[in-house]
């Protein structure tokens, strides 16, 4: 599979989240070309503000591998991660982060606090933004437009 295919899977997870009335964000965690975990936001479903797609795939992959570290793993997510998710990405030692749409209000990678550039950040992944950006942004805009 290619990176584009992995982002397509993340977009499918975001669509499933939207169908559950969750903010449509999807994430996929991959290592050595193998899909480890895929999820969409489940904050409402789980009644858990930490149940962001990124956190869910990190938890699932760590459990699967019996390790708190995901060295060599790549994360594909449809929206720029927030500060909580950026911290989880750092602590898990994820190698690369690919994300779709920027989040000027809540993002913490290229927006806001720029978590990975802070001196207190112990590990920063390589970051690639704009992957599937048009589809990710359109999904989010349509979701929130329907709720206004």
C-alpha positions in Angstrom: 0.0 0.0 0.0 1.1 3.6 -0.5 0.8 6.6 1.7 -2.2 7.8 -0.4 -4.0 4.5 0.2 -3.4 4.9 4.0 -4.8 8.4 3.9 -7.8 7.0 2.0 -8.4 4.6 4.9 -8.1 7.4 7.4 -10.7 9.4 5.3 -13.0 6.4 5.4 -12.6 6.3 9.2 -13.5 10.0 9.3 -16.6 9.4 7.3 -17.7 6.6 9.7 -17.1 9.0 12.6 -19.3 11.6 10.9 -22.0 9.0 10.5 -21.9 8.5 14.3 -22.2 12.2 14.8 -18.6 12.5 15.8 -16.3 15.2 14.5 -15.0 13.6 11.3 -11.4 12.8 12.0 -9.8 9.5 11.1 -6.4 8.0 11.7 -4.3 5.1 10.6 -1.1 3.7 12.1 1.3 1.8 9.9 4.6 0.1 10.4 6.7 -1.6 7.7 3.8 -1.1 5.2 1.4 -3.0 7.5 -1.7 -1.5 8.9 -1.6 -1.7 12.7 -4.8 0.2 13.6 -7.4 2.5 12.1 -10.0 4.5 14.0 -12.2 7.6 13.8 -13.1 9.9 16.7 -15.2 8.3 19.4 -15.4 11.0 22.1 -19.3 11.0 22.1 -19.6 7.2 21.7 -17.2 6.6 24.7 -18.1 9.7 26.7 -14.4 10.3 26.7 -12.8 13.6 25.7 -9.5 11.8 25.0 -11.0 9.4 22.5 -9.5 11.2 19.5 -8.7 9.1 16.5 -5.0 9.5 17.0 -5.1 8.4 20.6 -7.3 5.4 19.7 -4.9 4.1 17.1 -1.9 4.6 19.3 -3.6 2.7 22.1 -4.6 -0.1 19.8 -1.2 -0.5 18.2 0.6 -0.4 21.6 -1.7 -3.1 22.9 -1.2 -5.2 19.8 2.6 -4.9 20.0 2.8 -5.0 23.8 4.9 -1.9 23.8 4.5 1.8 24.8 6.8 2.8 22.0 5.9 2.7 18.3 9.4 3.4 16.8 9.3 3.1 13.0 5.5 3.6 12.9 3.8 6.2 10.7 0.6 8.0 11.5 -1.9 9.2 8.9 -4.6 11.5 10.2 -7.1 13.7 8.4 -6.8 16.7 10.6 -3.8 18.4 12.2 -3.4 16.9 15.7 -4.3 18.9 18.8 -1.8 19.4 21.7 -3.0 16.2 23.5 -2.6 14.1 20.4 0.8 15.7 19.5 2.0 14.8 23.0 0.8 11.2 22.6 2.5 11.0 19.2 5.8 12.3 20.8 5.5 9.9 23.8 4.9 6.9 21.5 8.0 7.9 19.4 6.1 7.8 16.1 8.5 8.2 13.2 6.4 10.1 10.7 3.2 12.1 10.9 1.1 12.7 7.7 -1.9 14.9 8.1 -4.6 16.3 5.8 -6.3 19.6 6.8 -4.6 22.2 8.9 -6.5 23.3 12.1 -5.7 27.0 12.8 -7.9 26.9 15.9 -7.1 23.6 17.6 -4.0 22.3 15.8 -0.7 22.0 17.6 1.7 20.9 14.9 2.0 23.7 12.4 -0.6 25.9 14.2 -0.9 27.1 17.7 1.8 25.9 20.1 3.8 24.0 17.5 4.3 21.2 20.0 7.2 19.4 18.2 9.2 22.6 18.1 9.2 23.2 21.8 12.3 22.6 23.8 10.4 20.3 26.2 9.4 18.0 23.4 11.4 14.8 23.8 10.7 13.3 20.3 9.5 15.0 17.2 8.3 13.0 14.2 9.0 14.0 10.6 5.9 15.9 9.6 4.2 16.0 6.2 1.1 18.1 5.9 -1.5 18.6 3.2 -1.8 14.9 2.4 -5.5 14.5 1.3 -6.1 18.0 2.5 -8.9 18.9 0.0 -11.0 15.8 0.9 -10.3 16.2 4.6 -11.3 19.9 4.7 -14.4 19.3 2.6 -15.6 16.5 5.0 -15.1 18.8 8.0 -16.8 21.8 6.4 -19.8 19.8 5.3 -20.1 18.2 8.8 -20.1 21.5 10.6 -22.3 23.3 8.0 -25.0 20.7 8.5 -25.0 21.5 12.2 -25.3 25.3 12.0 
